[in-house]
């Protein structure tokens, strides 16, 4: 179980790192993927998911607005 948890945490970190290079369709898919994690009972998973969401908003709202 710990390995799966660690794997999920690393995937969220990877998503944050790759976000600036993603297109609109990929970001939409990523949001669909993290949506359940926003409601996860594990606070560490929730925290990582909210970090991804925060980065989505930062990159696509503040830096490169959607057209």
C-alpha positions as CSV (number, residue, x, y, z in Angstrom):
1,X,0.0,0.0,0.0
2,X,2.8,2.4,0.8
3,X,4.4,1.9,-2.6
4,X,1.1,2.8,-4.3
5,X,0.8,6.0,-2.1
6,X,4.4,7.0,-2.9
7,X,3.8,6.4,-6.6
8,X,0.7,8.6,-6.6
9,X,2.5,11.4,-4.8
10,X,5.3,11.3,-7.3
11,X,2.8,11.4,-10.2
12,X,1.3,14.6,-8.8
13,X,4.8,16.1,-8.5
14,X,5.5,15.1,-12.1
15,X,2.2,16.7,-13.3
16,X,3.2,20.0,-11.6
17,X,6.5,19.9,-13.4
18,X,5.0,19.1,-16.8
19,X,2.1,21.5,-16.6
20,X,3.6,24.5,-18.3
21,X,4.2,22.5,-21.5
22,X,0.7,21.0,-21.7
23,X,-2.0,22.1,-24.0
24,X,-5.6,22.8,-23.2
25,X,-6.9,19.3,-23.9
26,X,-4.2,17.7,-21.8
27,X,-4.9,20.0,-18.9
28,X,-8.6,19.2,-19.1
29,X,-7.7,15.5,-18.9
30,X,-5.4,16.1,-16.0
31,X,-8.1,18.0,-14.1
32,X,-10.5,15.0,-14.7
33,X,-7.8,12.7,-13.3
34,X,-7.1,14.8,-10.2
35,X,-10.7,15.6,-9.3
36,X,-11.2,12.4,-7.2
37,X,-8.0,13.1,-5.4
38,X,-9.3,16.5,-4.3
39,X,-11.8,14.5,-2.2
40,X,-9.4,11.8,-1.0
41,X,-9.5,10.9,2.7
42,X,-5.6,11.0,2.8
43,X,-4.6,14.6,3.4
44,X,-1.2,14.1,1.7
45,X,-2.9,13.1,-1.6
46,X,-5.4,16.0,-1.2
47,X,-2.5,18.4,-0.7
48,X,-0.7,17.2,-3.8
49,X,-3.9,17.4,-5.9
50,X,-4.6,21.0,-4.7
51,X,-1.0,21.8,-5.7
52,X,-1.7,20.5,-9.2
53,X,-4.9,22.6,-9.3
54,X,-3.1,25.6,-8.1
55,X,-0.5,25.2,-10.8
56,X,-3.2,24.8,-13.4
57,X,-4.8,28.1,-12.4
58,X,-1.4,29.8,-12.2
59,X,-0.2,28.7,-15.6
60,X,-3.4,28.9,-17.6
61,X,-5.1,31.8,-16.0
62,X,-2.2,34.1,-15.0
63,X,0.6,33.2,-17.4
64,X,-1.0,32.0,-20.6
65,X,-4.7,32.9,-20.6
66,X,-7.0,30.6,-22.7
67,X,-8.1,32.0,-26.0
